[in-house]
Amino acid sequence: MAAQTILFDFTLDAGKTATSIQRQEVARIVRNELEHVFTQLELAYSMESMDNGYFSVLHENKDTIITCRIFQQGLLTINVEYYLAAGKEPVLSLDKGKRLENALAKSLQALSGQKIPTLKRGDVARYYPSSVNFDAYERIIEYDIDTLVYEARSPFQKIQILHSKTLGNMLILDELQNIAESDLIYTETLMGRGIENYEGKEICILGGGDGALLYELLKEKPKHVVMLEIDELVMQACNKYLNSICGDVLEKRKTDQYEIIVGDCVDYMKKFIAEGRKFDYVFGDLTDIPISDAPIGECWDFIRTIFEHSFQLLKPDGKYLTHGNGTSCLESLQLFEEQLRLLKPKVKFTTTKAFVPSFMEEWLFYQVTFA
Ligand SMILES: C[S@@+](CC[C@H](N)C(=O)[O-])C[C@H]1O[C@@H](n2cnc3c(N)ncnc32)[C@H](O)[C@@H]1O
């Protein structure tokens, strides 16, 4: 069950919606098309002329509300909202919605009507944000998600596996997309496949609960990999529903080649530092906003803590590899790089980028070494 919202959006010739009579004519066209589509609905009309446009509300049994607004500036929006109980037929099926959109576009042609793609929200969430730029509104991305495969709340986060027709199963944590079956390029760019040599190396992964990085690294014959992941439930979900990207590495917690430790990576990094343990590679594969129990206010402080601890774990010629942000998020990437520049001893970095299918944008990855 869910609230269904369908928003139709048209741009008209402003010269043809300027007067009240003209707006009434647009309302008549809309009404006509609605009656063709909602044949089984009893439409009751309540209309109101407003200073900045013409407004009419049509509804049936108050279950379905259709709000149509004709702006004198040449805009038309029609918002259909209704509640869909489990097992019931939708009032406006995909098919009917498309028919209405096309019929309206045709009837409004004389008014130079141009449609903006229709937005639909329903049972399965289809919209997710793009990369976050701190000083801008986020852009949303619409996915072709058809099934909620898995949903649970762990002590740390909301975990969902959603199925997209083009991307396969996707891991969503706290409403943010993390990785999908389509995203081998993400893992390969993060690890610099073909550039880095992992053979015989000691590696530490921070986070990485989807198992994809561990799975791909093990193919390169490292000496040993330790993965520090806080959320057991993420690993269980990925083991079951994302095994095309993680194979069977999440089945076992310890083998001769690797060990998965369930806990906060900061605690274990501190322990490793105290033990004098060192790695050739440390991977920051944490959520973009890592989970923190530590009393560190700002997310950036926590990210800097992760950096500081990671460099204490690296051998002198070791490397810290991590994902950054969308390449269009310049301010956010600058802030990230500022945190790197604050580190002591000093570090230097290079970057690589790749278009990540499930992010639907280009992503920047960092390779950091001691300066
Ligand atoms: C699934 S991976 C992949 C990250 C990813 N590619 C993205 O888009 O952000 C991120 C993992 O980091 C884990 N994580 C977050 N904070 C952590 C912490 N403090 N210690 C260990 N793991 C942590 C999350 O539980 C999650 O499974």
PDBQT file of the ligand as one rigid body, heavy atoms in Angstrom, charges set to zero:
ROOT
HETATM    1  C1  LIG A 401      28.391  -0.981   1.470  1.00  0.00    +0.000 C 
HETATM    2  S1  LIG A 401      29.980  -0.274   1.545  1.00  0.00    +0.000 S 
HETATM    3  C2  LIG A 401      30.105   0.590   0.071  1.00  0.00    +0.000 C 
HETATM    4  C3  LIG A 401      30.196   2.069   0.037  1.00  0.00    +0.000 C 
HETATM    5  C4  LIG A 401      29.692   2.568  -1.253  1.00  0.00    +0.000 C 
HETATM    6  N1  LIG A 401      30.216   2.116  -2.422  1.00  0.00    +0.000 N 
HETATM    7  C5  LIG A 401      29.038   3.940  -1.249  1.00  0.00    +0.000 C 
HETATM    8  O1  LIG A 401      28.431   4.278  -2.237  1.00  0.00    +0.000 OA
HETATM    9  O2  LIG A 401      29.065   4.670  -0.245  1.00  0.00    +0.000 OA
HETATM   10  C6  LIG A 401      29.866   0.846   2.883  1.00  0.00    +0.000 C 
HETATM   11  C7  LIG A 401      29.865   0.133   4.236  1.00  0.00    +0.000 C 
HETATM   12  O3  LIG A 401      30.495   0.938   5.241  1.00  0.00    +0.000 OA
HETATM   13  C8  LIG A 401      30.007   0.456   6.480  1.00  0.00    +0.000 C 
HETATM   14  N2  LIG A 401      30.387   1.379   7.559  1.00  0.00    +0.000 N 
HETATM   15  C9  LIG A 401      29.950   2.656   7.770  1.00  0.00    +0.000 A 
HETATM   16  N3  LIG A 401      30.543   3.173   8.860  1.00  0.00    +0.000 NA
HETATM   17  C10 LIG A 401      31.365   2.200   9.359  1.00  0.00    +0.000 A 
HETATM   18  C11 LIG A 401      32.241   2.139  10.473  1.00  0.00    +0.000 A 
HETATM   19  N4  LIG A 401      32.359   3.155  11.320  1.00  0.00    +0.000 N 
HETATM   20  N5  LIG A 401      32.959   0.985  10.657  1.00  0.00    +0.000 NA
HETATM   21  C12 LIG A 401      32.852  -0.059   9.792  1.00  0.00    +0.000 A 
HETATM   22  N6  LIG A 401      32.018  -0.048   8.737  1.00  0.00    +0.000 NA
HETATM   23  C13 LIG A 401      31.287   1.058   8.514  1.00  0.00    +0.000 A 
HETATM   24  C14 LIG A 401      28.506   0.334   6.238  1.00  0.00    +0.000 C 
HETATM   25  O4  LIG A 401      27.871  -0.523   7.156  1.00  0.00    +0.000 OA
HETATM   26  C15 LIG A 401      28.470  -0.189   4.792  1.00  0.00    +0.000 C 
HETATM   27  O5  LIG A 401      28.249  -1.557   4.723  1.00  0.00    +0.000 OA
ENDROOT
TORSDOF 0
